[in-house]
């Protein structure tokens, strides 16, 4: 069921039954009443399989702990600059990697606390820098 957009420009929740819609090209859309989000579970293994090209370049990096963010000898960055790996593909890889990390922090309270502590320290350093600059 489809309804008009409200006067304030926002949408309406009109789904009353589950529906699986096949999209040309092989994609699938699931319309489910009340479903607000999908969460990844146990996706760590699938990341390397789904992005085998990125993983193959990563194995060629000079350092095992390379974050592909400007380190010297980064084969992933070289592949992007050389046109062997599309920037958009690597951006998709990064996005999925961040989602996997987010889910891991939600499941593991120690990780979540460590992340909060890290951000608290970052904010504290920023405040100190601003004070030092006289602002």
N, CA, C and O atoms as CSV, one atom per row, in Angstrom:
chain,resi,resn,atom,element,x,y,z
A,1,UNK,N,N,0.839,-1.164,0.000
A,1,UNK,CA,C,0.000,0.000,0.000
A,1,UNK,C,C,0.892,1.237,0.000
A,1,UNK,O,O,1.882,1.287,0.731
A,2,UNK,N,N,0.558,2.216,-0.796
A,2,UNK,CA,C,1.302,3.463,-0.880
A,2,UNK,C,C,0.348,4.609,-0.606
A,2,UNK,O,O,-0.768,4.650,-1.124
A,3,UNK,N,N,0.813,5.545,0.227
A,3,UNK,CA,C,0.007,6.734,0.523
A,3,UNK,C,C,0.797,7.976,0.137
A,3,UNK,O,O,2.003,7.916,-0.104
A,4,UNK,N,N,0.094,9.101,0.084
A,4,UNK,CA,C,0.743,10.372,-0.229
A,4,UNK,C,C,1.666,10.780,0.906
A,4,UNK,O,O,1.508,10.349,2.048
A,5,UNK,N,N,2.631,11.621,0.564
A,5,UNK,CA,C,3.528,12.186,1.564
A,5,UNK,C,C,2.753,13.204,2.385
A,5,UNK,O,O,1.908,13.927,1.858
A,6,UNK,N,N,3.047,13.255,3.684
A,6,UNK,CA,C,2.365,14.200,4.571
A,6,UNK,C,C,2.666,15.641,4.156
A,6,UNK,O,O,3.603,15.900,3.400
A,7,UNK,N,N,1.868,16.559,4.657
A,7,UNK,CA,C,2.022,17.983,4.337
A,7,UNK,C,C,3.377,18.523,4.784
A,7,UNK,O,O,3.906,19.448,4.167
A,8,UNK,N,N,3.955,17.948,5.868
A,8,UNK,CA,C,5.252,18.430,6.346
A,8,UNK,C,C,6.426,17.823,5.577
A,8,UNK,O,O,7.585,18.077,5.906
A,9,UNK,N,N,6.124,17.018,4.549
A,9,UNK,CA,C,7.167,16.450,3.699
A,9,UNK,C,C,7.738,15.136,4.178
A,9,UNK,O,O,8.594,14.557,3.509
A,10,UNK,N,N,7.288,14.656,5.310
A,10,UNK,CA,C,7.792,13.387,5.840
A,10,UNK,C,C,6.927,12.243,5.351
A,10,UNK,O,O,5.774,12.440,4.966
A,11,UNK,N,N,7.486,11.057,5.370
A,11,UNK,CA,C,6.749,9.880,4.917
A,11,UNK,C,C,5.813,9.342,5.975
A,11,UNK,O,O,5.749,9.844,7.097
A,12,UNK,N,N,5.090,8.308,5.588
A,12,UNK,CA,C,4.166,7.640,6.499
A,12,UNK,C,C,4.495,6.156,6.521
A,12,UNK,O,O,4.976,5.597,5.536
A,13,UNK,N,N,4.232,5.539,7.637
A,13,UNK,CA,C,4.392,4.090,7.727
A,13,UNK,C,C,3.101,3.455,7.212
A,13,UNK,O,O,2.055,3.534,7.857
A,14,UNK,N,N,3.192,2.825,6.041
A,14,UNK,CA,C,1.977,2.267,5.451
A,14,UNK,C,C,2.066,0.764,5.229
A,14,UNK,O,O,1.084,0.150,4.812
A,15,UNK,N,N,3.220,0.156,5.499
A,15,UNK,CA,C,3.367,-1.272,5.264
A,15,UNK,C,C,2.504,-2.052,6.250
A,15,UNK,O,O,2.596,-1.859,7.462
A,16,UNK,N,N,1.665,-2.934,5.714
A,16,UNK,CA,C,0.795,-3.732,6.572
A,16,UNK,C,C,1.088,-5.214,6.476
A,16,UNK,O,O,0.578,-5.993,7.282
A,17,UNK,N,N,1.901,-5.628,5.506
A,17,UNK,CA,C,2.251,-7.041,5.378
A,17,UNK,C,C,3.662,-7.161,4.811
A,17,UNK,O,O,4.173,-6.231,4.186
A,18,UNK,N,N,4.285,-8.317,5.038
A,18,UNK,CA,C,5.634,-8.538,4.518
A,18,UNK,C,C,5.578,-8.745,3.009
A,18,UNK,O,O,4.624,-9.304,2.468
A,19,UNK,N,N,6.639,-8.274,2.350
A,19,UNK,CA,C,6.686,-8.434,0.912
A,19,UNK,C,C,8.143,-8.531,0.467
A,19,UNK,O,O,8.990,-7.759,0.916
A,20,UNK,N,N,8.426,-9.480,-0.413
A,20,UNK,CA,C,9.750,-9.647,-1.001
A,20,UNK,C,C,9.638,-9.220,-2.452
A,20,UNK,O,O,8.864,-9.799,-3.214
A,21,UNK,N,N,10.405,-8.210,-2.840
A,21,UNK,CA,C,10.321,-7.661,-4.190
A,21,UNK,C,C,11.626,-7.934,-4.913
A,21,UNK,O,O,12.694,-7.532,-4.450
A,22,UNK,N,N,11.545,-8.622,-6.054
A,22,UNK,CA,C,12.725,-8.895,-6.876
A,22,UNK,C,C,12.930,-7.719,-7.830
A,22,UNK,O,O,12.007,-7.304,-8.531
A,23,UNK,N,N,14.135,-7.199,-7.845
A,23,UNK,CA,C,14.480,-6.056,-8.675
A,23,UNK,C,C,15.252,-6.568,-9.890
A,23,UNK,O,O,16.078,-7.470,-9.753
A,24,UNK,N,N,14.999,-6.009,-11.076
A,24,UNK,CA,C,15.778,-6.427,-12.251
A,24,UNK,C,C,17.280,-6.281,-11.968
A,24,UNK,O,O,17.725,-5.277,-11.411
A,25,UNK,N,N,18.027,-7.275,-12.352
A,25,UNK,CA,C,19.460,-7.277,-12.086
A,25,UNK,C,C,19.823,-8.181,-10.925
A,25,UNK,O,O,21.004,-8.375,-10.639
A,26,UNK,N,N,18.821,-8.738,-10.247
A,26,UNK,CA,C,19.096,-9.706,-9.197
A,26,UNK,C,C,19.008,-9.208,-7.773
A,26,UNK,O,O,19.159,-10.001,-6.843
A,27,UNK,N,N,18.769,-7.927,-7.565
A,27,UNK,CA,C,18.663,-7.414,-6.200
A,27,UNK,C,C,17.311,-7.781,-5.604
A,27,UNK,O,O,16.362,-8.075,-6.330
A,28,UNK,N,N,17.233,-7.762,-4.291
A,28,UNK,CA,C,16.008,-8.090,-3.578
A,28,UNK,C,C,15.740,-7.006,-2.542
A,28,UNK,O,O,16.652,-6.579,-1.834
A,29,UNK,N,N,14.487,-6.563,-2.452
A,29,UNK,CA,C,14.073,-5.598,-1.434
A,29,UNK,C,C,13.054,-6.286,-0.541
A,29,UNK,O,O,12.121,-6.925,-1.027
A,30,UNK,N,N,13.236,-6.154,0.764
A,30,UNK,CA,C,12.300,-6.733,1.719
A,30,UNK,C,C,11.553,-5.592,2.392
A,30,UNK,O,O,12.167,-4.718,3.003
A,31,UNK,N,N,10.237,-5.600,2.280
A,31,UNK,CA,C,9.398,-4.585,2.914
A,31,UNK,C,C,8.684,-5.267,4.075
A,31,UNK,O,O,7.828,-6.127,3.872
A,32,UNK,N,N,9.044,-4.876,5.285
A,32,UNK,CA,C,8.513,-5.534,6.472
A,32,UNK,C,C,7.954,-4.487,7.433
A,32,UNK,O,O,8.653,-3.530,7.767
A,33,UNK,N,N,6.705,-4.648,7.884
A,33,UNK,CA,C,6.150,-3.670,8.823
A,33,UNK,C,C,6.917,-3.677,10.147
A,33,UNK,O,O,7.181,-4.733,10.722
A,34,UNK,N,N,7.265,-2.493,10.613
A,34,UNK,CA,C,7.911,-2.375,11.913
A,34,UNK,C,C,9.410,-2.593,11.913
A,34,UNK,O,O,10.053,-2.371,12.939
A,35,UNK,N,N,9.986,-3.014,10.812
A,35,UNK,CA,C,11.428,-3.254,10.767
A,35,UNK,C,C,12.158,-1.933,10.591
A,35,UNK,O,O,11.952,-1.231,9.601
A,36,UNK,N,N,13.009,-1.593,11.547
A,36,UNK,CA,C,13.704,-0.313,11.496
A,36,UNK,C,C,15.147,-0.440,11.040
A,36,UNK,O,O,15.679,0.494,10.440
A,37,UNK,N,N,15.791,-1.559,11.302
A,37,UNK,CA,C,17.179,-1.711,10.889
A,37,UNK,C,C,17.540,-3.176,10.749
A,37,UNK,O,O,16.919,-4.045,11.361
A,38,UNK,N,N,18.544,-3.437,9.942
A,38,UNK,CA,C,19.135,-4.756,9.818
A,38,UNK,C,C,20.530,-4.661,10.409
A,38,UNK,O,O,21.237,-3.678,10.184
A,39,UNK,N,N,20.924,-5.665,11.153
A,39,UNK,CA,C,22.231,-5.661,11.782
A,39,UNK,C,C,23.046,-6.818,11.252
A,39,UNK,O,O,22.520,-7.905,11.014
A,40,UNK,N,N,24.321,-6.585,11.071
A,40,UNK,CA,C,25.227,-7.633,10.610
A,40,UNK,C,C,25.652,-8.493,11.797
A,40,UNK,O,O,26.013,-7.973,12.853
A,41,UNK,N,N,25.605,-9.781,11.620
A,41,UNK,CA,C,26.088,-10.706,12.640
A,41,UNK,C,C,27.057,-11.667,11.985
A,41,UNK,O,O,26.759,-12.233,10.933
A,42,UNK,N,N,28.201,-11.854,12.588
A,42,UNK,CA,C,29.226,-12.774,12.101
A,42,UNK,C,C,29.622,-12.449,10.666
A,42,UNK,O,O,29.770,-13.353,9.843
A,43,UNK,N,N,29.792,-11.196,10.368
A,43,UNK,CA,C,30.131,-10.767,9.014
A,43,UNK,C,C,31.635,-10.649,8.788
A,43,UNK,O,O,32.071,-10.380,7.669
A,44,UNK,N,N,32.436,-10.847,9.846
A,44,UNK,CA,C,33.877,-10.665,9.720
A,44,UNK,C,C,34.476,-11.541,8.628
A,44,UNK,O,O,35.287,-11.075,7.828
A,45,UNK,N,N,34.073,-12.819,8.594
A,45,UNK,CA,C,34.604,-13.743,7.592
A,45,UNK,C,C,34.137,-13.358,6.191
A,45,UNK,O,O,34.887,-13.483,5.223
A,46,UNK,N,N,32.911,-12.895,6.092
A,46,UNK,CA,C,32.358,-12.540,4.802
A,46,UNK,C,C,32.994,-11.304,4.198
A,46,UNK,O,O,32.965,-11.129,2.980
A,47,UNK,N,N,33.567,-10.440,5.026
A,47,UNK,CA,C,34.194,-9.221,4.519
A,47,UNK,C,C,35.345,-9.567,3.581
A,47,UNK,O,O,35.436,-9.023,2.480
A,48,UNK,N,N,36.220,-10.467,4.010
A,48,UNK,CA,C,37.362,-10.846,3.176
A,48,UNK,C,C,36.925,-11.595,1.922
A,48,UNK,O,O,37.540,-11.457,0.865
A,49,UNK,N,N,35.862,-12.390,2.041
A,49,UNK,CA,C,35.369,-13.119,0.856
A,49,UNK,C,C,34.667,-12.179,-0.107
A,49,UNK,O,O,34.843,-12.284,-1.321
A,50,UNK,N,N,33.867,-11.258,0.428
A,50,UNK,CA,C,33.122,-10.332,-0.425
A,50,UNK,C,C,34.033,-9.315,-1.097
A,50,UNK,O,O,33.745,-8.844,-2.197
A,51,UNK,N,N,35.121,-8.983,-0.437
A,51,UNK,CA,C,36.066,-8.013,-0.977
A,51,UNK,C,C,37.433,-8.680,-1.139
A,51,UNK,O,O,38.446,-8.187,-0.642
A,52,UNK,N,N,37.435,-9.814,-1.845
A,52,UNK,CA,C,38.672,-10.575,-2.047
A,52,UNK,C,C,39.720,-9.731,-2.776
A,52,UNK,O,O,40.917,-9.889,-2.538
A,53,UNK,N,N,39.277,-8.838,-3.659
A,53,UNK,CA,C,40.221,-7.980,-4.380
A,53,UNK,C,C,40.939,-7.033,-3.421
A,53,UNK,O,O,42.155,-6.865,-3.515
A,54,UNK,N,N,40.206,-6.420,-2.508
A,54,UNK,CA,C,40.812,-5.516,-1.523
A,54,UNK,C,C,41.752,-6.311,-0.624
A,54,UNK,O,O,42.861,-5.867,-0.327
A,55,UNK,N,N,41.305,-7.485,-0.194
A,55,UNK,CA,C,42.114,-8.337,0.682
A,55,UNK,C,C,43.417,-8.754,0.002
A,55,UNK,O,O,44.470,-8.788,0.639
A,56,UNK,N,N,43.344,-9.070,-1.288
A,56,UNK,CA,C,44.554,-9.475,-2.019
A,56,UNK,C,C,45.568,-8.337,-2.070
A,56,UNK,O,O,46.762,-8.557,-1.871
A,57,UNK,N,N,45.097,-7.130,-2.334
A,57,UNK,CA,C,46.010,-5.973,-2.329
A,57,UNK,C,C,46.559,-5.734,-0.925
A,57,UNK,O,O,47.735,-5.404,-0.769
A,58,UNK,N,N,45.720,-5.896,0.095
A,58,UNK,CA,C,46.144,-5.650,1.481
A,58,UNK,C,C,47.289,-6.577,1.895
A,58,UNK,O,O,48.152,-6.183,2.679
A,59,UNK,N,N,47.300,-7.803,1.371
A,59,UNK,CA,C,48.373,-8.735,1.694
A,59,UNK,C,C,49.714,-8.269,1.131
A,59,UNK,O,O,50.766,-8.717,1.584
A,60,UNK,N,N,49.680,-7.385,0.161
A,60,UNK,CA,C,50.905,-6.876,-0.457
A,60,UNK,C,C,51.441,-5.622,0.232
A,60,UNK,O,O,52.509,-5.128,-0.131
A,61,UNK,N,N,50.708,-5.101,1.225
A,61,UNK,CA,C,51.161,-3.907,1.942
A,61,UNK,C,C,52.467,-4.187,2.680
A,61,UNK,O,O,52.737,-5.315,3.092
A,62,UNK,N,N,53.257,-3.151,2.835
A,62,UNK,CA,C,54.559,-3.298,3.500
A,62,UNK,C,C,54.417,-3.656,4.977
A,62,UNK,O,O,55.296,-4.300,5.551
A,63,UNK,N,N,53.293,-3.232,5.600
A,63,UNK,CA,C,53.095,-3.488,7.025
A,63,UNK,C,C,51.807,-4.269,7.240
A,63,UNK,O,O,50.790,-3.966,6.616
A,64,UNK,N,N,51.837,-5.267,8.114
A,64,UNK,CA,C,50.658,-6.101,8.402
A,64,UNK,C,C,49.533,-5.289,9.029
A,64,UNK,O,O,48.360,-5.606,8.833
A,65,UNK,N,N,49.874,-4.245,9.782
A,65,UNK,CA,C,48.849,-3.446,10.451
A,65,UNK,C,C,48.481,-2.195,9.652
A,65,UNK,O,O,48.014,-1.208,10.220
A,66,UNK,N,N,48.690,-2.236,8.342
A,66,UNK,CA,C,48.399,-1.096,7.475
A,66,UNK,C,C,46.901,-0.784,7.514
A,66,UNK,O,O,46.062,-1.678,7.404
A,67,UNK,N,N,46.585,0.503,7.674
A,67,UNK,CA,C,45.180,0.937,7.707
A,67,UNK,C,C,44.739,1.512,6.361
A,67,UNK,O,O,43.597,1.944,6.204
A,68,UNK,N,N,45.657,1.510,5.397
A,68,UNK,CA,C,45.365,1.985,4.036
A,68,UNK,C,C,44.919,3.445,4.057
A,68,UNK,O,O,44.009,3.849,3.334
A,69,UNK,N,N,45.581,4.215,4.901
A,69,UNK,CA,C,45.216,5.623,5.053
A,69,UNK,C,C,46.429,6.526,4.875
A,69,UNK,O,O,46.529,7.571,5.518
A,70,UNK,N,N,47.346,6.127,4.008
A,70,UNK,CA,C,48.500,6.968,3.740
A,70,UNK,C,C,49.820,6.422,4.253
A,70,UNK,O,O,50.839,7.107,4.161
A,71,UNK,N,N,49.836,5.212,4.788
A,71,UNK,CA,C,51.090,4.620,5.252
A,71,UNK,C,C,52.000,4.345,4.048
A,71,UNK,O,O,51.517,4.074,2.949
A,72,UNK,N,N,53.309,4.417,4.261
A,72,UNK,CA,C,54.228,4.098,3.157
A,72,UNK,C,C,54.131,2.611,2.803
A,72,UNK,O,O,53.973,1.763,3.682
A,73,UNK,N,N,54.225,2.313,1.527
A,73,UNK,CA,C,54.185,0.921,1.078
A,73,UNK,C,C,52.803,0.312,1.077
A,73,UNK,O,O,52.676,-0.912,1.098
A,74,UNK,N,N,51.755,1.133,1.054
A,74,UNK,CA,C,50.381,0.626,1.061
A,74,UNK,C,C,49.976,0.196,-0.354
A,74,UNK,O,O,49.820,1.031,-1.245
A,75,UNK,N,N,49.813,-1.092,-0.543
A,75,UNK,CA,C,49.459,-1.634,-1.855
A,75,UNK,C,C,48.013,-1.303,-2.231
A,75,UNK,O,O,47.694,-1.190,-3.414
A,76,UNK,N,N,47.138,-1.149,-1.237
A,76,UNK,CA,C,45.738,-0.814,-1.516
A,76,UNK,C,C,45.667,0.591,-2.107
A,76,UNK,O,O,45.010,0.798,-3.127
A,77,UNK,N,N,46.328,1.547,-1.487
A,77,UNK,CA,C,46.343,2.925,-2.006
A,77,UNK,C,C,46.995,2.971,-3.386
A,77,UNK,O,O,46.534,3.691,-4.272
A,78,UNK,N,N,48.081,2.192,-3.568
A,78,UNK,CA,C,48.735,2.133,-4.882
A,78,UNK,C,C,47.777,1.583,-5.937
A,78,UNK,O,O,47.752,2.068,-7.068
A,79,UNK,N,N,46.988,0.572,-5.569
A,79,UNK,CA,C,46.027,-0.019,-6.505
A,79,UNK,C,C,44.929,0.980,-6.870
A,79,UNK,O,O,44.491,1.029,-8.019
A,80,UNK,N,N,44.489,1.769,-5.903
A,80,UNK,CA,C,43.466,2.792,-6.175
A,80,UNK,C,C,44.041,3.855,-7.106
A,80,UNK,O,O,43.415,4.223,-8.100
A,81,UNK,N,N,45.229,4.342,-6.781
A,81,UNK,CA,C,45.857,5.386,-7.605
A,81,UNK,C,C,46.202,4.879,-9.001
A,81,UNK,O,O,46.176,5.644,-9.965
A,82,UNK,N,N,46.527,3.586,-9.112
A,82,UNK,CA,C,46.870,2.999,-10.408
A,82,UNK,C,C,45.662,2.568,-11.224
A,82,UNK,O,O,45.804,2.128,-12.365
A,83,UNK,N,N,44.461,2.694,-10.638
A,83,UNK,CA,C,43.249,2.329,-11.367
A,83,UNK,C,C,42.897,0.853,-11.311
A,83,UNK,O,O,41.967,0.417,-11.989
A,84,UNK,N,N,43.628,0.070,-10.511
A,84,UNK,CA,C,43.344,-1.363,-10.392
A,84,UNK,C,C,42.247,-1.667,-9.382
A,84,UNK,O,O,41.689,-2.764,-9.390
A,85,UNK,N,N,41.931,-0.716,-8.517
A,85,UNK,CA,C,40.888,-0.869,-7.516
A,85,UNK,C,C,40.071,0.414,-7.483
A,85,UNK,O,O,40.604,1.474,-7.155
A,86,UNK,N,N,38.777,0.338,-7.819
A,86,UNK,CA,C,37.951,1.552,-7.793
A,86,UNK,C,C,37.821,2.125,-6.385
A,86,UNK,O,O,37.622,1.388,-5.420
A,87,UNK,N,N,37.935,3.442,-6.280
A,87,UNK,CA,C,37.810,4.130,-4.993
A,87,UNK,C,C,36.473,3.809,-4.331
A,87,UNK,O,O,36.402,3.641,-3.114
A,88,UNK,N,N,35.401,3.723,-5.144
A,88,UNK,CA,C,34.066,3.440,-4.613
A,88,UNK,C,C,34.019,2.057,-3.963
A,88,UNK,O,O,33.363,1.865,-2.938
A,89,UNK,N,N,34.711,1.108,-4.561
A,89,UNK,CA,C,34.755,-0.260,-4.008
A,89,UNK,C,C,35.443,-0.237,-2.650
A,89,UNK,O,O,34.972,-0.866,-1.702
A,90,UNK,N,N,36.547,0.480,-2.553
A,90,UNK,CA,C,37.255,0.561,-1.284
A,90,UNK,C,C,36.417,1.290,-0.245
A,90,UNK,O,O,36.443,0.927,0.931
A,91,UNK,N,N,35.670,2.318,-0.659
A,91,UNK,CA,C,34.784,3.038,0.256
A,91,UNK,C,C,33.707,2.098,0.793
A,91,UNK,O,O,33.361,2.170,1.972
A,92,UNK,N,N,33.176,1.222,-0.050
A,92,UNK,CA,C,32.180,0.241,0.396
A,92,UNK,C,C,32.793,-0.728,1.402
A,92,UNK,O,O,32.161,-1.090,2.394
A,93,UNK,N,N,34.016,-1.139,1.138
A,93,UNK,CA,C,34.744,-2.022,2.049
A,93,UNK,C,C,34.898,-1.344,3.418
A,93,UNK,O,O,34.653,-1.961,4.456
A,94,UNK,N,N,35.306,-0.073,3.407
A,94,UNK,CA,C,35.493,0.664,4.655
A,94,UNK,C,C,34.189,0.801,5.429
A,94,UNK,O,O,34.165,0.650,6.651
A,95,UNK,N,N,33.104,1.088,4.712
A,95,UNK,CA,C,31.810,1.254,5.360
A,95,UNK,C,C,31.383,-0.034,6.051
A,95,UNK,O,O,30.934,-0.008,7.196
A,96,UNK,N,N,31.520,-1.154,5.363
A,96,UNK,CA,C,31.157,-2.438,5.955
A,96,UNK,C,C,32.072,-2.764,7.130
A,96,UNK,O,O,31.626,-3.322,8.133
A,97,UNK,N,N,33.333,-2.422,7.008
A,97,UNK,CA,C,34.291,-2.643,8.101
A,97,UNK,C,C,33.869,-1.854,9.348
A,97,UNK,O,O,33.937,-2.371,10.464
A,98,UNK,N,N,33.433,-0.604,9.156
A,98,UNK,CA,C,32.973,0.217,10.295
A,98,UNK,C,C,31.712,-0.376,10.922
A,98,UNK,O,O,31.569,-0.370,12.145
A,99,UNK,N,N,30.799,-0.887,10.096
A,99,UNK,CA,C,29.581,-1.494,10.633
A,99,UNK,C,C,29.905,-2.741,11.452
A,99,UNK,O,O,29.305,-2.966,12.503
A,100,UNK,N,N,30.843,-3.543,10.980
A,100,UNK,CA,C,31.252,-4.748,11.709
A,100,UNK,C,C,31.857,-4.358,13.055
A,100,UNK,O,O,31.571,-4.988,14.073
A,101,UNK,N,N,32.693,-3.319,13.059
A,101,UNK,CA,C,33.284,-2.838,14.312
A,101,UNK,C,C,32.211,-2.338,15.269
A,101,UNK,O,O,32.278,-2.591,16.472
A,102,UNK,N,N,31.220,-1.626,14.734
A,102,UNK,CA,C,30.123,-1.107,15.560
A,102,UNK,C,C,29.354,-2.251,16.222
A,102,UNK,O,O,29.059,-2.190,17.415
A,103,UNK,N,N,29.031,-3.282,15.460
A,103,UNK,CA,C,28.300,-4.430,16.003
A,103,UNK,C,C,29.148,-5.133,17.058
A,103,UNK,O,O,28.629,-5.560,18.090
A,104,UNK,N,N,30.448,-5.254,16.805
A,104,UNK,CA,C,31.336,-5.900,17.778
A,104,UNK,C,C,31.347,-5.132,19.097
A,104,UNK,O,O,31.342,-5.733,20.171
A,105,UNK,N,N,31.361,-3.792,19.012
A,105,UNK,CA,C,31.343,-2.983,20.236
A,105,UNK,C,C,30.018,-3.123,20.974
A,105,UNK,O,O,29.992,-3.113,22.205
A,106,UNK,N,N,28.933,-3.251,20.246
A,106,UNK,CA,C,27.624,-3.414,20.890
A,106,UNK,C,C,27.531,-4.760,21.604
A,106,UNK,O,O,26.881,-4.869,22.644
A,107,UNK,N,N,28.173,-5.774,21.055
A,107,UNK,CA,C,28.119,-7.108,21.666
A,107,UNK,C,C,29.107,-7.269,22.806
A,107,UNK,O,O,28.870,-8.060,23.719
A,108,UNK,N,N,30.206,-6.537,22.771
A,108,UNK,CA,C,31.265,-6.698,23.763
A,108,UNK,C,C,31.385,-5.411,24.578
A,108,UNK,O,O,31.881,-4.399,24.084
A,109,UNK,N,N,30.933,-5.458,25.813
A,109,UNK,CA,C,30.924,-4.267,26.667
A,109,UNK,C,C,32.331,-3.715,26.897
A,109,UNK,O,O,32.504,-2.500,26.998
A,110,UNK,N,N,33.334,-4.584,26.982
A,110,UNK,CA,C,34.708,-4.112,27.186
A,110,UNK,C,C,35.165,-3.282,25.991
A,110,UNK,O,O,35.813,-2.250,26.166
A,111,UNK,N,N,34.833,-3.722,24.775
A,111,UNK,CA,C,35.169,-2.952,23.578
A,111,UNK,C,C,34.436,-1.616,23.571
A,111,UNK,O,O,35.007,-0.581,23.227
A,112,UNK,N,N,33.178,-1.654,23.952
A,112,UNK,CA,C,32.381,-0.436,23.979
A,112,UNK,C,C,32.961,0.569,24.972
A,112,UNK,O,O,33.062,1.758,24.669
A,113,UNK,N,N,33.339,0.093,26.152
A,113,UNK,CA,C,33.924,0.973,27.161
A,113,UNK,C,C,35.269,1.532,26.696
A,113,UNK,O,O,35.577,2.701,26.931
A,114,UNK,N,N,36.064,0.690,26.038
A,114,UNK,CA,C,37.350,1.155,25.528
A,114,UNK,C,C,37.158,2.234,24.470
A,114,UNK,O,O,37.917,3.202,24.432
A,115,UNK,N,N,36.158,2.080,23.616
A,115,UNK,CA,C,35.869,3.074,22.583
A,115,UNK,C,C,35.409,4.393,23.217
A,115,UNK,O,O,35.829,5.469,22.791
A,116,UNK,N,N,34.560,4.306,24.220
A,116,UNK,CA,C,34.123,5.521,24.924
A,116,UNK,C,C,35.309,6.234,25.564
A,116,UNK,O,O,35.425,7.457,25.491
A,117,UNK,N,N,36.182,5.457,26.188
A,117,UNK,CA,C,37.361,6.029,26.830
A,117,UNK,C,C,38.257,6.706,25.796
A,117,UNK,O,O,38.796,7.784,26.048
A,118,UNK,N,N,38.413,6.073,24.634
A,118,UNK,CA,C,39.238,6.645,23.572
A,118,UNK,C,C,38.662,7.993,23.115
A,118,UNK,O,O,39.401,8.966,22.970
A,119,UNK,N,N,37.339,8.048,22.887
A,119,UNK,CA,C,36.716,9.298,22.441
A,119,UNK,C,C,36.737,10.371,23.527
A,119,UNK,O,O,36.859,11.559,23.228
A,120,UNK,N,N,36.620,9.954,24.779
A,120,UNK,CA,C,36.700,10.911,25.880
A,120,UNK,C,C,38.079,11.558,25.893
A,120,UNK,O,O,38.199,12.765,26.103
A,121,UNK,N,N,39.119,10.758,25.669
A,121,UNK,CA,C,40.486,11.261,25.623
A,121,UNK,C,C,40.678,12.208,24.434
A,121,UNK,O,O,41.343,13.235,24.564
A,122,UNK,N,N,40.106,11.872,23.291
A,122,UNK,CA,C,40.200,12.733,22.104
A,122,UNK,C,C,39.557,14.086,22.379
A,122,UNK,O,O,40.133,15.127,22.063
A,123,UNK,N,N,38.352,14.072,22.972
A,123,UNK,CA,C,37.665,15.323,23.285
A,123,UNK,C,C,38.460,16.157,24.297
A,123,UNK,O,O,38.536,17.381,24.183
A,124,UNK,N,N,39.039,15.492,25.268
A,124,UNK,CA,C,39.841,16.188,26.270
A,124,UNK,C,C,41.047,16.855,25.615
A,124,UNK,O,O,41.362,18.004,25.927
A,125,UNK,N,N,41.726,16.145,24.709
A,125,UNK,CA,C,42.875,16.717,24.006
A,125,UNK,C,C,42.456,17.908,23.150
A,125,UNK,O,O,43.177,18.903,23.081
A,126,UNK,N,N,41.316,17.818,22.509
A,126,UNK,CA,C,40.825,18.925,21.689
A,126,UNK,C,C,40.529,20.155,22.537
A,126,UNK,O,O,40.853,21.274,22.140
A,127,UNK,N,N,39.915,19.957,23.705
A,127,UNK,CA,C,39.642,21.075,24.604
A,127,UNK,C,C,40.945,21.730,25.050
A,127,UNK,O,O,41.038,22.957,25.107
A,128,UNK,N,N,41.954,20.913,25.367
A,128,UNK,CA,C,43.246,21.448,25.792
A,128,UNK,C,C,43.915,22.227,24.677
A,128,UNK,O,O,44.526,23.265,24.928
A,129,UNK,N,N,43.810,21.740,23.445
A,129,UNK,CA,C,44.385,22.458,22.296
A,129,UNK,C,C,43.718,23.818,22.122
A,129,UNK,O,O,44.384,24.823,21.872
A,130,UNK,N,N,42.387,23.835,22.258
A,130,UNK,CA,C,41.659,25.077,22.099
A,130,UNK,C,C,42.053,26.072,23.194
A,130,UNK,O,O,42.200,27.264,22.921
A,131,UNK,N,N,42.223,25.594,24.429
A,131,UNK,CA,C,42.642,26.445,25.534
A,131,UNK,C,C,44.047,26.975,25.278
A,131,UNK,O,O,44.340,28.142,25.540
A,132,UNK,N,N,44.911,26.107,24.763
A,132,UNK,CA,C,46.299,26.491,24.488
A,132,UNK,C,C,46.355,27.575,23.422
A,132,UNK,O,O,47.194,28.474,23.489
A,133,UNK,N,N,45.469,27.494,22.443
A,133,UNK,CA,C,45.426,28.495,21.363
A,133,UNK,C,C,44.789,29.799,21.813
A,133,UNK,O,O,44.784,30.778,21.067
A,134,UNK,N,N,44.253,29.818,23.027
A,134,UNK,CA,C,43.682,31.034,23.567
A,134,UNK,C,C,42.244,31.279,23.156
A,134,UNK,O,O,41.792,32.424,23.145
A,135,UNK,N,N,41.524,30.235,22.822
A,135,UNK,CA,C,40.131,30.401,22.419
A,135,UNK,C,C,39.191,30.087,23.523
A,135,UNK,O,O,37.976,30.177,23.344
